[in-house]
Amino acid sequence: MVMSEIKTINKLEQGRAKFAYDCASKAGHTNKEYRSYVKKFPMMVKSSGLGAAMAFAFSKKKNGNAWDLLYNDIGRYLKQNKSFLLGESPDMELSDLVISLDSQQYRLLTIEILAFLTWLRRFAEGLIESDSEKNS
């Protein structure tokens, strides 16, 4: 691997980590539902597919609830990342965009969202207290 490729990968990982940290921080240290959904969502993507998982999150989101927060965090992350097509369709609903992608774009987007969710899960577990921590 060439040194410039390593630097690009490191920069991408740092960007994911920073954005995920900001999302988990904004969720609040007592938002147990958000923490729970962030932990479960990657498995939903892997077992049902990105489109179905995003449609589920879309159906569950209500103004300001934990699903709304997670759905919007994923959307904001993808919109700020210029390597995806989401910047070209700022008004398009995220779930609509996901199901309109061709198979190669869909696979790449799935990989990117799972990489972002890995960081988000780590930070949510570290920043948001669980029931067992709260009762200690």
Beta strands, then each sheet from edge to edge (+ up, - down):
end
